Structure formats: C-alpha cells, structure tokens
C-alpha cells in the first residue's frame, strides 16, 4: 500500500473516532443529561475502545495478512457507526436517568464497539508499511502523527462546523455510509463468502433504522436536545424540555400564569423588590429593572412584563437556538421591556454596568446542575456588582438529599452577600426530599415574612431558612470558587 494511502486510512479512522466521541453527548443527553458524568463516561468508554481496538488490531495483523482485513474492518466500523443511533435510542428508554451506571452502560452500548473496530485499522496499516525494520521508528511515528492530526481535525470540524450545520443523526449517517463505502472499495476483488455481504446488508438496515425510530429532539441546538410538548393537564400550555429535564411551563394565552413552584416563589421575591434603593421601602408594583441569567422558556421575564408596569428585563441566554424556539413555539415577543442577549452569562454579565438592576434571577442549567462557573463566589460578586443597593439575587437550584450542592451554593452566597435565605417546602429544608430550592441574597435585610407570604399566596414555597436555621442548613459546606467548584460531584443523584 502506498504511504499516502496508508496515511489517509489512519487519518480517516482516527478522525471518525473523535467525530463519534464529540457527537456522543448529543445522543446521550436526552436520556442521561449533559453532566460531567456524561462527558466522563463517554471519554472513558471511547478511550477503552481505542485501547482494545489497538491491541486486537495488532494481534489480527500478526495472524492474518493485513490487506485481507482492512476492507472488512472499515466496513464493520461503518456498520457500527450506523448502529449508534438506533442502539442509543432503543436502550436509552431503559438505561436512563443520571446515575453513573446508567450513563456508562449507555455510552458503552453505543460507542465502545465502533471506537474499537476503527482503532484496529492503524496497527494493520503499520504492519503493511513495515517493509524495512530499519525504518520502524519512522513509520510508526509518521502514522501516529497522522492519526493524531486526524483526531484533531475530526474534533474541530465536528465541534465548530458539523454540529451547527447538521442534525446529529445526519452526521452519523454520512460518517457510517462513508466508512462502509470505503471498506467495500478496499476489497480488491468481489467479496467472497457471507461476511462482507452480511455487513453491507446490515449497514443498509442500520442506516434505515435510525431515522425510522424518530428523533426525540424538536430542535438539536449546539447545546441541547430541545422539545416543546403540550401540557396534557393544561390546554394552551407548553412544556420546554432540554435534554432530559423539564425547564419551563409556559401558558401561551396567559403569561401572568405561573405553574411551577419555583417560578411562583421567585415571583414572590420579585414582588418585594424594586421601586426604592432599600427593600423596606419597596413598593409592590413599582417599576423594576431585572436581569435574568438563563432564558429557557422565558416564563418569568414574560410574567414580569405582563404584571409589572414599567418593568424592564434583560435576559442572558447562552443558546440562540433556544431563543428562536421560544419565539416560534412559546410566544416570546421581545422589545424595549424584554430584551435578550445571547452568549455565555459569565462573559455577558461582566459587560453590564454597575448598580443597574433591582433584581437578578438565576435560572441557568446545564443538565441538572447550574453551570459551575455560574455558581462560584467570583460570579456572585459580579451579580452583587450589577445590583443596586438593596437589590436582590434569587437563584433556582435543584438537588437531592443530602443536598451537597444546595448547601454549598448557599455557603457561597453567604460569602458575598450580607443576608441570605433559602426558600423551599419544609421537607426539602429538612433534607428529607429533593427538588427545587430558591436561594435569595441581598446586601440589605431580606423581608422574609413578606417573601414567604407572597410566595405562599401564589402557590409557591411558604417555608424559608434564615438566621440560625440557615446555619443548620449550610452546616460544614464549603464555598465554591473558580479554583474549586465540583458542582456535578456535589449534586446528589437518585
């Protein structure tokens, strides 16, 4: 085999493995979320497949003439790439949820085999190129460098171009078909026996089965698998699902209606905010300048615009595709009273002027967790900078017993703000059940009685932990910083 052709084969297969790895989280997220555990499982499984394939490929190359196996290897790799989508979608209905065992199982079912088979190609190509033992180091080094270059290109092209331009299933269909076609082309004579014919038939079946199973995503954004579903209990309402988590409930006909407990609770907090530099003098219904970290279904910004005359909201939303989806399916209308700025909230918050807002609402999630860089002491300090004196920060978090993340985030806010409270049902505050917690912080005393009353009147959380109760809630939890914020590890799993 000419050196150029050998290098192209190694380049192609190495790039293909990294394409699969980058796409893996997009396929797994609707079933297990896009958490640190998801990324860890994918990287570990793919590396395991590379190691197993390299070892097996070397053994096979010593037992069978490499020219005879290269074609079937590529064909099998293409078939397995085409099988990824149906395998994940079929098994995802069983191995779902955020438990690490489920994440590893689903990642293994989808990606170990194709990574292993494609990684077996390089040792066979090396064996073909070793005509002179005196050049072993040069040959192995050259092909290793070419393979690494392929992996780098596969990573960049997928992450920067393909994911933004094409649905995940279409990328996998093209990848699998291309590998299978290359494998057939490498068969120098018409296939003999049943194996090549069977693999080609399986490739066709797998390519057809993936689309037939349907795409769980209405929109595959660069960050989420997004779905908008009707609420069966409420005609005219819609549910926004990002990956495997309910993010928003939106009443298309009545933006003043809030359905989820945490939104009703934050609304109670906002009822007491604004209209004066000091919350003790705040006038309910007075104009309010609010900054929202995270848009999702834009439930609270729409509620504020509908219920508070003169209120102005700026929403910092990471994903432009989520904004488009909200406009097309969730009734979002932007204008002077409700503006949207897309980009990472850590960066866009830094561009906001000092003392510009009466309230900041934190409702940004990556999977089940607040993105770690939006949960640190340094981020909280930026929030405090943009708040007016007496302004309030209300952040929504999700956790399960023993509430490691909720406690740590509360400790983090206490390190920045002079007054902090936690709003949740009594069972959650006692650590007996999990769910949403609304953390409230300010540099002025919080009107907890008014906040509790307003929240309870709206059907939100009527219990709050402050003072000594807050000390007991936080316990020995450590403050999260940019240097150490293990949010995904602290977030408890069921």
Secondary structure, DSSP 4 states (H G I P E B T S, - for coil): --HHHHHHHHHHHHHHHHHHHHHHHHHHHHHH-SSHHHHHHHHHHHHHHHHHHHHHHHHHHHHS-HHHHHHHHHHHHHHHHHHHHHHHHHHHTTS-SS-HHHHHHHHHHHHHHHHHHHHHHHHHHHHHH-S-GGGHHHHHHHHHHHHHHHHHHHHHHIIIIIHHHS-HHHHHHHHHHHHHHHHHHH-SS---TTHHHHHHHHHHHHHHHHHHT--S-SEE-SS-EEEEEE-TTSTTEEEEEETTEEEEEEESS-TT---SHHHHHHHHHHHTS-SSSSGGG--TT---EEEEE--TT-HHHHHHHHHSTT-EEEEEES-HHHHHHHHHHS----BTTEEEEES-HHHHHHTSPTT-EEEEEE---BTTB--GGGSSHHHHHHHHHHEEEEEEEEEEEEE-TT-HHHHHHHHHHHTT-SEEEEE--HHHHTTSS-EEEEEEEESS---HHHHHHHHHHTTS---EE-THHHHHHHTTPPPPBTTB--HHHHS---
